[in-house]
Amino acid sequence: MAQKLLLCLITFATLPHFSYSQGIISPYLIGYPIFPNDNAWHDDIRQYPVAANSNALIQSIGTQTGIHPDFGTVWENAPMGIPYILVGQSTPRRNIVYTAYGDESDTGSFPIPLNAPIEGGPQSNGDRHVIAVDTSNHLLYELYRAFPKSDHWEAESGVRWNLKSNALRKAGWTSADAAGLPIFAGLIRYDEVMAGRIDHAIRMTVSRSRRSYVFPATHQAGSTDSQDAPPMGQRFRLRADFDMKGFPKSTQVILTAMQVHGLIVADNGSNWFISGAPDLRWNDDELNTLKRVKGSDFEALASVDNLGKPIRSLAIQNRISYPGLRRGKQFLVPQRFIPVFNYSNQSNSTVTKRAPLHYFQSNGRLIWQRAHSSSNQ
């Protein structure tokens, strides 16, 4: 039987104006497939074996160091986290001039508006990631150290990912991330936490990594050859007996994902930092309860065999299906208000739900659009 998946999108012919200091609302993508179901990011890793040197790997990152959510609402007058936008067929394309890793980057123009949000804000001297999800063509565009110019972008590296493919970067190639991995696939998003389930592994950083990489990573950026330092692509799993009692419901969704899909080392940075998208609707106090989770609460996993071949999970999580909106709607809403809308479910009865917000147009008008994909069961 055909099922409709809900996908509320915003048209990005022009990107709505927003204030970095006031924060942003991340677009809604529940029901839109981010890579195939059998992609490594979606693997259920609960049956993966523990690495023989698990204790040493965790000690190298910090057994008593707490998980740090490197995302939230606003920090130092900029959205806290790695932002993303939705683009489509009508989005103007801009040339990319590479300044560092052009030989390992994808050529051609990218549909990224010059006023797209930049990680850390326009004055940032950090990684300055820029991410655009092309929902019309099922492509993901990511830039590293991106700087908008008058009619193009300059970036140290850039990648175009096919969201319908499991293809990796060439062996030894980087991406917009040190491990050669897609960034967006590992971000914790507000919409999926509110939906009650994260169906992918979570991006994490470490301060010292090994000069090697394991599947699904394709690139190393290490500073040591020690086998007790994690390589890029190393997976960690929250222990199955970890007690989640006392944690907020939203945080339990994240902790459950750490048990089912785990963490993947994707970049050098601060120890046990996990990545997400900024959103004004996050409750920073709730996110900060994650800091109570220590390195000793994790296990390092053996995700490849002795020949370096990946050990793939037998159980791949199925995606959540959502009924489609009956019609696109418009709401005049204040920035922090979550509007209520009605949609018809499969039995044609009316259900009232609170709708997550997207970006706002300058006149405060929020635009919803409908998009469907069907699958036979």
GUNU-972651 format. One record per residue (C-alpha): x, y, z; residue in three letters; residue number from 1. Coordinates in steps of 0.5 Angstrom, whole numbers. Layout:
<recs>
[[X,Y,Z],'Ala',NUM] ...
</recs>
This chain:
<recs>
[[0,0,0],'Met',1] [[3,7,-2],'Ala',2] [[5,11,4],'Gln',3] [[6,19,4],'Lys',4] [[12,22,7],'Leu',5] [[11,29,10],'Leu',6] [[16,34,8],'Leu',7] [[15,41,9],'Cys',8] [[20,45,5],'Leu',9] [[22,52,4],'Ile',10] [[23,55,-3],'Thr',11] [[30,58,-3],'Phe',12] [[29,63,-9],'Ala',13] [[32,68,-4],'Thr',14] [[34,66,2],'Leu',15] [[30,69,8],'Pro',16] [[34,75,12],'His',17] [[36,73,19],'Phe',18] [[40,75,25],'Ser',19] [[46,71,27],'Tyr',20] [[46,74,34],'Ser',21] [[38,73,34],'Gln',22] [[39,65,32],'Gly',23] [[36,61,27],'Ile',24] [[31,56,26],'Ile',25] [[33,50,22],'Ser',26] [[29,47,16],'Pro',27] [[24,41,17],'Tyr',28] [[27,35,14],'Leu',29] [[23,29,17],'Ile',30] [[21,24,12],'Gly',31] [[27,26,7],'Tyr',32] [[32,21,6],'Pro',33] [[39,23,8],'Ile',34] [[43,17,4],'Phe',35] [[40,10,3],'Pro',36] [[37,6,9],'Asn',37] [[43,1,8],'Asp',38] [[48,7,9],'Asn',39] [[54,6,14],'Ala',40] [[51,12,18],'Trp',41] [[44,8,19],'His',42] [[47,2,21],'Asp',43] [[45,-1,28],'Asp',44] [[51,-2,32],'Ile',45] [[49,-6,38],'Arg',46] [[52,-12,36],'Gln',47] [[58,-10,34],'Tyr',48] [[64,-13,38],'Pro',49] [[68,-8,43],'Val',50] [[75,-7,40],'Ala',51] [[81,-10,44],'Ala',52] [[84,-4,46],'Asn',53] [[77,0,48],'Ser',54] [[79,2,54],'Asn',55] [[86,5,52],'Ala',56] [[82,9,46],'Leu',57] [[77,12,51],'Ile',58] [[83,14,56],'Gln',59] [[86,17,50],'Ser',60] [[80,22,49],'Ile',61] [[78,22,57],'Gly',62] [[75,17,61],'Thr',63] [[72,23,66],'Gln',64] [[71,28,61],'Thr',65] [[64,29,59],'Gly',66] [[60,29,53],'Ile',67] [[59,36,50],'His',68] [[54,38,46],'Pro',69] [[57,43,41],'Asp',70] [[50,46,39],'Phe',71] [[44,49,41],'Gly',72] [[41,56,41],'Thr',73] [[46,62,41],'Val',74] [[53,63,43],'Trp',75] [[57,69,43],'Glu',76] [[52,72,38],'Asn',77] [[52,67,33],'Ala',78] [[48,61,32],'Pro',79] [[51,55,36],'Met',80] [[52,49,31],'Gly',81] [[53,47,24],'Ile',82] [[47,51,20],'Pro',83] [[44,48,14],'Tyr',84] [[39,51,9],'Ile',85] [[35,47,4],'Leu',86] [[35,49,-4],'Val',87] [[32,47,-10],'Gly',88] [[32,47,-18],'Gln',89] [[31,54,-18],'Ser',90] [[36,56,-13],'Thr',91] [[42,60,-17],'Pro',92] [[48,57,-17],'Arg',93] [[55,60,-15],'Arg',94] [[62,58,-17],'Asn',95] [[67,55,-12],'Ile',96] [[74,58,-12],'Val',97] [[78,53,-8],'Tyr',98] [[84,55,-4],'Thr',99] [[87,49,-1],'Ala',100] [[84,42,-3],'Tyr',101] [[82,43,-10],'Gly',102] [[85,37,-12],'Asp',103] [[81,33,-7],'Glu',104] [[74,37,-8],'Ser',105] [[68,37,-13],'Asp',106] [[69,42,-19],'Thr',107] [[63,46,-22],'Gly',108] [[58,51,-19],'Ser',109] [[54,50,-13],'Phe',110] [[47,52,-11],'Pro',111] [[49,56,-5],'Ile',112] [[46,63,-4],'Pro',113] [[52,68,-2],'Leu',114] [[48,70,4],'Asn',115] [[47,62,7],'Ala',116] [[49,62,14],'Pro',117] [[56,60,16],'Ile',118] [[58,56,22],'Glu',119] [[60,61,27],'Gly',120] [[58,67,24],'Gly',121] [[61,71,18],'Pro',122] [[66,74,23],'Gln',123] [[68,67,25],'Ser',124] [[76,64,24],'Asn',125] [[74,57,25],'Gly',126] [[72,52,21],'Asp',127] [[66,56,17],'Arg',128] [[62,50,14],'His',129] [[57,52,10],'Val',130] [[51,46,8],'Ile',131] [[46,46,3],'Ala',132] [[41,40,2],'Val',133] [[38,40,-5],'Asp',134] [[31,37,-4],'Thr',135] [[30,37,-12],'Ser',136] [[36,33,-14],'Asn',137] [[37,29,-8],'His',138] [[44,32,-7],'Leu',139] [[48,35,-1],'Leu',140] [[53,41,-2],'Tyr',141] [[58,42,4],'Glu',142] [[64,47,4],'Leu',143] [[70,48,9],'Tyr',144] [[73,55,11],'Arg',145] [[68,58,6],'Ala',146] [[68,66,5],'Phe',147] [[63,69,0],'Pro',148] [[65,74,-5],'Lys',149] [[61,79,-9],'Ser',150] [[59,73,-14],'Asp',151] [[62,67,-12],'His',152] [[65,63,-6],'Trp',153] [[72,61,-4],'Glu',154] [[73,55,0],'Ala',155] [[79,51,2],'Glu',156] [[75,44,0],'Ser',157] [[68,43,-2],'Gly',158] [[64,36,-4],'Val',159] [[57,34,-7],'Arg',160] [[54,28,-4],'Trp',161] [[49,24,-8],'Asn',162] [[44,23,-3],'Leu',163] [[41,16,-6],'Lys',164] [[48,13,-6],'Ser',165] [[53,10,-1],'Asn',166] [[59,12,-5],'Ala',167] [[65,14,-1],'Leu',168] [[70,19,-3],'Arg',169] [[76,16,-6],'Lys',170] [[81,13,-1],'Ala',171] [[86,18,2],'Gly',172] [[81,24,0],'Trp',173] [[78,29,5],'Thr',174] [[71,32,4],'Ser',175] [[69,38,8],'Ala',176] [[71,34,14],'Asp',177] [[77,31,16],'Ala',178] [[75,24,16],'Ala',179] [[73,25,9],'Gly',180] [[65,24,11],'Leu',181] [[59,28,10],'Pro',182] [[58,33,16],'Ile',183] [[50,33,15],'Phe',184] [[49,26,16],'Ala',185] [[52,26,23],'Gly',186] [[48,32,26],'Leu',187] [[43,32,31],'Ile',188] [[37,36,29],'Arg',189] [[32,39,33],'Tyr',190] [[26,36,28],'Asp',191] [[28,29,29],'Glu',192] [[29,30,37],'Val',193] [[22,32,37],'Met',194] [[20,27,33],'Ala',195] [[23,22,38],'Gly',196] [[28,18,34],'Arg',197] [[35,20,31],'Ile',198] [[36,14,26],'Asp',199] [[44,16,24],'His',200] [[50,16,28],'Ala',201] [[53,22,31],'Ile',202] [[59,26,29],'Arg',203] [[64,27,34],'Met',204] [[71,30,35],'Thr',205] [[77,28,39],'Val',206] [[84,33,40],'Ser',207] [[89,27,38],'Arg',208] [[87,22,33],'Ser',209] [[91,17,29],'Arg',210] [[95,17,23],'Arg',211] [[90,13,19],'Ser',212] [[82,12,18],'Tyr',213] [[77,6,18],'Val',214] [[71,5,14],'Phe',215] [[67,9,13],'Pro',216] [[72,15,13],'Ala',217] [[77,16,7],'Thr',218] [[82,21,10],'His',219] [[86,22,16],'Gln',220] [[89,28,20],'Ala',221] [[92,25,25],'Gly',222] [[98,27,30],'Ser',223] [[101,20,32],'Thr',224] [[102,13,30],'Asp',225] [[99,10,37],'Ser',226] [[94,5,37],'Gln',227] [[91,8,43],'Asp',228] [[89,14,39],'Ala',229] [[83,13,35],'Pro',230] [[83,13,27],'Pro',231] [[78,17,23],'Met',232] [[72,13,23],'Gly',233] [[73,10,30],'Gln',234] [[66,8,33],'Arg',235] [[64,9,40],'Phe',236] [[57,6,43],'Arg',237] [[54,8,49],'Leu',238] [[54,2,54],'Arg',239] [[47,-2,54],'Ala',240] [[46,-1,61],'Asp',241] [[47,6,62],'Phe',242] [[41,9,66],'Asp',243] [[38,14,63],'Met',244] [[33,16,68],'Lys',245] [[33,23,70],'Gly',246] [[35,26,64],'Phe',247] [[30,30,60],'Pro',248] [[26,26,54],'Lys',249] [[29,30,49],'Ser',250] [[36,28,51],'Thr',251] [[34,21,52],'Gln',252] [[33,21,44],'Val',253] [[40,23,43],'Ile',254] [[42,18,48],'Leu',255] [[38,12,45],'Thr',256] [[42,14,38],'Ala',257] [[48,13,42],'Met',258] [[47,6,44],'Gln',259] [[43,4,37],'Val',260] [[48,8,32],'His',261] [[54,11,36],'Gly',262] [[59,16,35],'Leu',263] [[63,17,29],'Ile',264] [[70,21,30],'Val',265] [[70,25,24],'Ala',266] [[75,31,26],'Asp',267] [[80,34,30],'Asn',268] [[77,38,36],'Gly',269] [[75,38,43],'Ser',270] [[75,31,46],'Asn',271] [[68,28,46],'Trp',272] [[64,34,43],'Phe',273] [[58,32,39],'Ile',274] [[55,36,33],'Ser',275] [[48,39,31],'Gly',276] [[45,44,28],'Ala',277] [[43,51,31],'Pro',278] [[36,52,33],'Asp',279] [[32,57,37],'Leu',280] [[28,52,40],'Arg',281] [[33,48,43],'Trp',282] [[33,48,51],'Asn',283] [[40,49,52],'Asp',284] [[39,47,60],'Asp',285] [[37,40,57],'Glu',286] [[42,39,52],'Leu',287] [[47,41,58],'Asn',288] [[45,35,62],'Thr',289] [[49,31,56],'Leu',290] [[55,33,60],'Lys',291] [[54,28,66],'Arg',292] [[55,23,61],'Val',293] [[63,21,61],'Lys',294] [[68,18,57],'Gly',295] [[67,11,61],'Ser',296] [[60,10,59],'Asp',297] [[62,9,52],'Phe',298] [[65,3,49],'Glu',299] [[70,3,43],'Ala',300] [[68,-2,37],'Leu',301] [[71,-6,32],'Ala',302] [[68,-4,26],'Ser',303] [[73,-7,21],'Val',304] [[76,-14,21],'Asp',305] [[83,-15,21],'Asn',306] [[84,-14,14],'Leu',307] [[80,-7,14],'Gly',308] [[74,-9,11],'Lys',309] [[68,-7,15],'Pro',310] [[63,-11,19],'Ile',311] [[56,-9,17],'Arg',312] [[50,-9,22],'Ser',313] [[45,-14,20],'Leu',314] [[40,-10,23],'Ala',315] [[38,-3,19],'Ile',316] [[33,1,22],'Gln',317] [[27,3,18],'Asn',318] [[25,10,17],'Arg',319] [[19,13,20],'Ile',320] [[13,15,16],'Ser',321] [[9,21,16],'Tyr',322] [[2,23,13],'Pro',323] [[3,28,8],'Gly',324] [[0,35,9],'Leu',325] [[-7,36,5],'Arg',326] [[-5,43,3],'Arg',327] [[1,48,3],'Gly',328] [[-1,53,9],'Lys',329] [[2,60,11],'Gln',330] [[2,63,18],'Phe',331] [[3,70,21],'Leu',332] [[7,68,27],'Val',333] [[12,71,32],'Pro',334] [[19,68,31],'Gln',335] [[19,64,37],'Arg',336] [[12,61,37],'Phe',337] [[10,54,34],'Ile',338] [[4,54,30],'Pro',339] [[-2,49,30],'Val',340] [[-4,46,24],'Phe',341] [[-9,41,22],'Asn',342] [[-7,35,17],'Tyr',343] [[-11,29,15],'Ser',344] [[-8,22,17],'Asn',345] [[-9,16,13],'Gln',346] [[-16,15,15],'Ser',347] [[-18,22,13],'Asn',348] [[-19,24,20],'Ser',349] [[-17,31,22],'Thr',350] [[-11,31,27],'Val',351] [[-8,37,31],'Thr',352] [[0,38,31],'Lys',353] [[4,43,33],'Arg',354] [[9,45,27],'Ala',355] [[16,46,28],'Pro',356] [[18,52,24],'Leu',357] [[23,54,19],'His',358] [[26,61,17],'Tyr',359] [[22,67,17],'Phe',360] [[21,71,11],'Gln',361] [[22,79,13],'Ser',362] [[15,80,13],'Asn',363] [[14,75,18],'Gly',364] [[10,70,14],'Arg',365] [[12,63,14],'Leu',366] [[11,59,8],'Ile',367] [[10,51,8],'Trp',368] [[10,47,2],'Gln',369] [[8,40,1],'Arg',370] [[13,34,-2],'Ala',371] [[11,27,-3],'His',372] [[15,21,-4],'Ser',373] [[11,14,-5],'Ser',374] [[13,7,-3],'Ser',375] [[10,0,-4],'Asn',376] [[9,-5,2],'Gln',377] 
</recs>
